Amino acid sequence: MAHYYLACDLGADSGRLMLGTLEGEQISLEELHRFSNTPIKTGGSMHWNIQNLFDELKTGLKKAAARQLPYSSISCDSWGVDYILFTPEGKIIDPVFHYRDARTTRGVEIANRKSNWPEIFSETGIQFMSLNTIYQLAAEDPARLAKAKMLLCIGDAFNYFLSNNAKSEESLVSTTQLYNPNLRQWSPKLLQALGLPKNIFTEIAASGTQLGGLCPRLAAECGLSGIEVIASCSHDTGAAVAAVPASGDNWAYLSSGTWSLMGVELAKPIINDACRELNFTNEIGFGSTVRLLKNIIGLWLAQESRREWKKAGQDYNFAALEKMANEAPAFRSLINPADNRFLGPDDMPAKIAAFCRETGQPEPRTPGETIRCVYESLALLYRRTLHSLEQLTGKKITTLHIVGGGSKDATLNQFAANATQIPVIAGPVEATALGNIIIQAIALGHVKSLAAARKIIKHSLAVKTFQPTAAVEWNAAYARMEKLIK
């Protein structure tokens, strides 16, 4: 007997509605609807167009209805940290701010006057990033907070739109830097320190919580019925890690996309001085596991460069850029991808050139040299992050699983294997949607456990292994990279 599931995966660059089919020990995916997620830039501020995203989701649901399949359930996941405020009538309080909005700088200053970094980390185990929800809320207009009845992060908000049941799923809540992973609740200490109204923070639900059926109005509009709404892992990375086809204990994962998120799966958080100083984070995964990881700026560097070249009339697709990167000279220039200048949008090639110039290196002259610089630098940063993970956990990592859209990039995968000098297993590409769907299947009793789910994924979908080469050259490049970071 086949089971059918729908997964709405909202990324910071695009969204899609995916159909998952589970039949025996095989799972397959099909894209039903894809749409762009373009932020609104107005008056020097960045916002999300939530209404447009929901309209696109409804378009996807109508396409799903046209297939006339007996869908079991649906779940939404999204990027972390951003949130929607709702009025008592359930209406969105606009604007819904983008995590790259400039207000976060002010939020850090305000939060640091009311608390301090060691206290914030000891309460949450979350790495410092100025875009975290805690700093966004610190920068909020008090009038907006006073007007709000409820706060939901993006994925949870979309599950609320579907079910009319407002819950905060713990994997997504853990990205806010307002969640205590030991208490498994919103941090009373931080909410009080920042003067945030406790009543707006909704009940926390475990990953895999059933929220009820699709609300009747939406079901009628889209032509769907009998579908359960499930809070799977509302955080896209939490969902992606659930789909890593790994076994044993000595593996790390890299969820590769706009962001690169590298980490390991643990039973308990690591919250100590070393973890704080290395700026690692303890996010929650399926089954209340801990994803000890680091957020690394990822393919954002290439995406923003591509956008800049397109504005200048050079519209390269990623396959063309990868080919040009392979043809460019090796290790001509390196950057520190973690440098704060690369976080913001606009003219990324100029920012990369400026870093190279300031550090006495030749500036990239072509798009191929720029992308080669990005790929090599990212791979070397992966190596540095992997060493830190080994230091924190006390165990040797012998395999790196790369999942997500970035796992399609064979050049970056090979560079990652070369830099880390361990095998890289790339795939599945659609890890987030797969994780979303497989958690739905577990919640409904169609799959017995996460271990069983990972076996199904491993046997159903092709992965590719990249073996490390060129150790001498990459070791020398790593020594150069360390000087740039220090």
N, C-alpha and C positions, 0 to 999 in steps of 0.2 A: 504493500500500500504506500502510495506517495503522499508526502505532506508538503504543503506550499506555504511560504512565508514571504512577507514584504519587509524590506529594510530601507528606511529613509536615512541616507548618510549625507550629512551636511558638513562640507569642508569650507575652509576659509576662502577657497578659490572657486569651488563649484559644489553642486549638490546632485544627487541622483536617487531615483527609486529603483531598487533592485528586487528581483524575484529569486527566491531560493527554493530549490526543490530537493527534498531529502527522500531518497528511495533506497531502502535497505541500508547498505554501508557506503552509499555513494551520495555526494552532494554536488549540486551544480548551481551556477548563477547565470542570470540573464538581466541585462540592463533594460528597464522599461522606459525610463525617462531621465534625461540629463539636462541640467540647466546651470547657468553661470550664477555666481554669487559676487556681485559687484558692489563694493561699498559706496556710500554716498559721501562726497567731499563737499562741504559747504562751510563758508566762513572760517576756514582753517581747522575745521573739526571733521572727524570721520565717524560715520554711523553705518549700521546695517539696515538693509531694506527688508524687514521681516515680513511685511505684507506680500511683497513679491515672492519671497521664498515659499510662503504658505500657499499662494496661488499656484506656484509651480508644482508643489507637492500635490495639490488637488488635481492638477492636470495629469500627473502621474497616476493618481488613484483611479481616475476615469479610464486611463489606458489599461490599468490592472483589471478593472471591472469588465472591460471589453473582452478579456481573455476567458471569462466565465469559469475560473478555477475555484475550487473550494479552499480558499485561504484560511489558514489556522490563526494567524496573528500578524501583527505589524509592530515595529519599534523604530524609534528615531534616535540617532546619535549625532553628536556635533563636536566641534572643537571646544576646548575648555575656556575657562575664566570669564567669558562674557555672559551677560545676564539681561533679563527683561524685567522691568517693574510693571506691576498691574494695579489698576484702581480697584476699589471695592466692587465695582460692577464687572470686573474681569477684563477691562479694556487695557491695551498697552499704553504705557506712558512714554511717549516719544521725547527725545530720540533714544534709540538703542545704540549705545556707544560701541565703537570698534576698539579692540585692545591696543591698536596702534595710535589711538587718539592721544594728542599731546598732553591731555589733562593728567595722565598718569605720573608725570614728573612732579606735579603739585601734590598729587596723592601720596607719593613717597614721603615728601617733606612733612605733610600733615600727620601721617601715620607715625613717623619717627618722633614727633613731638608728644604723641599720646602713648606710645609703647616703645619698644626698641627691638632691634633685629634679633639678638639672642633669645628674647622672650617669644617673639613671633615664631622663630624656628622651633624652639622647644615645645611649643603648643601644637605645631602643625607638621613639622618635618618636611616642609615644602621649601624648595630653593627660592632664593630671591630673584624675582624678575619684576621690573617696574610695571608690567602689564597685568600682574595678578589681580584678582578680584578685590582683595583687601585694599589695594591702593586705588583701584577705580572707585570703590565705595567711599574711601577717605576723601576723594575729590568730588563726591556727589553734592549737588545742591540740596541743602537740608529741606527745602520746600518740596522737592521731588520725593524724598524719603518719607516726609510727613504725609504726603498724599497717597503713598503706596500701601496696599494691603498685603502684597505678596511679591516675592522675588523668586524667579526661576532661571536657572542657567538655560542656554539655548536648547539643547536636546530635550531637557525636561519640559521646557515650555511647549515644544512641538508635541510631545506626548500628551500634555495637558490639552492642547488644541484638538487632538484626536479623541481623547477619552473624557474630557471634562473632569479629570481626577488629577489634582496637583500634588506631586511627590517629587522630592529631590533625591535622585539616585546617587548612591555613595561614591561611585567612581568619578562622576562629574563634580559632585560636591567637594571631593578631595583636592580638586584643582584650584579652589577658591582661596586657599590659604586662610580659611576660617573654620576648618574642620580639624578636630582632634582625633587622630587615628587610634589612640589608646582608649579614649572614652567612647569612640565611635559616635560622636555627636558634634553639632556646631560648638565651637569653643566659647563657653560662657565668659572666659577671661578676656578674649579678644573682642567679642561683641560689646562687652561693658567698657573696655578701655577705649574703643573707638566711638563709643556712644551710638552704636547702631541699634535701631529698633528691633528687638527680638521677635516681635510678632510677624515680621515679614518673611522670616526664614521658615520654610515649610518642613514637614516631617521627612526624615531621611528614610529611604527605602533601599533594601538590598538589591544588588543586580539580579535580574530575573523575576522581579516583582510583577505580578499581574495587576493591571490597573482597571480592568473592566472592558466592556465592549466599546466598539467605535460609536461615538455619540450619534444619536438617531438623525439629527439634522445633517451632519456630514455624510453619514451613510446613505441617506436619501439623495443628497446632492451628487454624490460620486457613483451611486449605483452599486454599493457594496453592503453586505450584511453578514452577520455571524462571525465577525473578526474580533479577536481579543487584542487589546493593546497591552504591550509588555514593556516595562523599563528594563531593557537588557543590560548592557553597559552603555549609559548615555554619553560617556566620553569616548570619542573615536579611538583614542589610543588604547583605552581599556578593552574595547571590542577587538581591536587589531591584535593585541597580545593574546587574547583568548584563542585566536585563530593561528597562532604560531605552531607549525607542525613539529614540535620538539618533544623530546623525552629525556629523562635523566635530570641531572642537576648542574652540569657544567656548560651551560649555554647562556648566551646573551641575545637580546633582540635589538633590532634597529627598525623602528617604524619610520620609513623614509618617504617624505613628501615635502610640503612647504617647510615643515619643521622636521628635523631628525631627532627622534627620541630614542636614546640608547639606555638599556637597563637590564636588570635581572628580576626574576620573580621570586619573592620571599614569603615566608609565613608571617613574619613580624617586621615592623618598621625598624630602621636604624636611625636613631635620633641622638647624635652625640656631636662633640666639637669637631671631629674630623669630617663628619658628613656635612656639617654646616660650613666649614671652611672650604671644602671642595665644592660646595654649592650644588649638592645632589638633592633629590626630592623623593618623598615617599608618597606616591599616589596609590589609590586603592584599585584593585582589579576584581575580576569575577571571583565570587566565593570569599570575599574579604581578604584575598591575598594582597600582598604589597608589591607594587612595581617601583623598586628602587631604580631611579633613572635620572638622566640629565636631559634637559631640553637644549638641543643644539640647533642653531640656525641651519636650515637645510637647503633644499632646492629653491627657496625664496631668492637666494642670490642669483641663480640662473633665471628664474621666472621674471624677476625685476629687470635683469639685463636684457632679456628677450623683449620685454615690453618697451624698453627704451630704444632698442634697435628698430622695433616695429614703428615707433613714432617717427623715426628718421627714414622710414621707407624700406627698411631691411627686415622683411618678415620671415624669419627662420623658424622652422619647426624644431622640436627637440632632437629628432633623428639627425637633422642636418647639423645642429650644433654639436652633437656627440661625435659625428664624423669629423668635423673641423677640429674638435678638441684632440682627437686621436692623431691628427696630422700635425698638431702644434708641438714645439719642442718641449721635452720633459723638464720639470722643475726650474723653469726659467724664472718664475716669480711665485712667491707664496704669500698668503695673507693669514691673519688670525681671524677666522670667521666669527669668533665670539666678541670682536671689537664692537662697541656700542654703535658705531657709525653705520653699521650694516643693518640695524634693526628697522630703520625707517624706509619708506618708499622713495622713489624718484632717483633717476640717474645713477643706478648701481654701477655701471662700468666706470663712471668718473670717480666714485668712491673707492673702487678697487684700485684704480690707477693711482689715486692720491695716497693710499696706504703703501703701495709699492714704492712710490717716489719718496715718501717720508722715511722709509726704512732702507733706503739706498739700493733698491732693486730696480731692474728695468720695468717700465710700465708695459702692460699687455698692449700689443699694437693692433690686434685683430679680434673679432668675436671668438675665434677658435682658441687664441691664447688666453683670453679672459675666462672662458669656460674651463679650459685645462687648469688654469690657476685655481678656480673654484673647486673643481673635483679633487685635485691633489690636496688642497688645503683641508677640505672636508674630511677626506680619508685619513689624513694625519691627525686631525682633531678626534676622529673616531678612536684611533689608537691611544691617544692620551686619555680619553674618557674610559676606555676599556681597562687601562692600567689602574685608574682611580677606582673602578668597580672592584677589581681584584684586591686592591688595598683595603677597601671598606668591608668586603665580605670575607676576606681571608681564603678565597678559593680561586683556583686557576680556571679561566674560561678557555674552552677548547674549540668552541664553534660559535659563529655569529650568524643568526638568522636575520635576513633583511626582508621585510614585508612592506606592502603598500606600493603606491605608484612608482616610487623611486627604485623599486626592485626590478623594474623593466630596463633600467639603464645599465647595460652590461659593462660599460667602461668604469662607471663609478663602483660597481660591485667588485670588479677586478682590482681596482685601486684600493678598495677597503680590505680585500684579502691580502694584497701586497703590504699595505701599511701595518696591519695587525699581525701578519704572518700566521694566521689561522684560517681554516676553510670558512668560506662564506656560502650559506645556502640561501638562495634568492627565491622568494615566492612564499605564499601566493600574493599576487598583485592586489586583489580585492580583499585583503585581510580584514579591513574594518567591516565591510558588509557581511563577510563570512562569519566573523565573530558575533556581530549583531544577530544574525540568523541562527547560529548554532546555540547561542544562549537562549533564544526563544524556544528552540527545540528541547533544550534541557528543562526549561521552566514548565513546558507542557508535558514532560515525561516521554518525549519521543526519542531522546538520547539520555543514557543513564548518568553520564558524568563528563567533566571537562576532558579527562584523559581519553575517554572513548571518543569524544568529539574531535580531538586532535588527531586520533588515528584515522577517523573518517576523512578529515581534510587531507592528511598525508597521502592516503590511498586514492583520493579523488582527483587531485590537482597536481600538475607537473611543477616541479621545482628544479632549479639548476644550481650545481655546486661549482664554485670558483676556488681553485687551489692557489695558494700564495706563491709568488715568484719574486725575483729581483730584490732579495733581502738587503744586499749591500747598498744599493742605490736608495732604497726607501729608508734605511737606517740613517744614512747621511742627510736625507731630506728632513727626517724627524728632528735631528740635531739642530738644523737650521730653524725649523718651526718652533722649537722650544725657546730659542733666543728671541723670536718675534713675540711670543706670549709673555715672556718675563720682562 
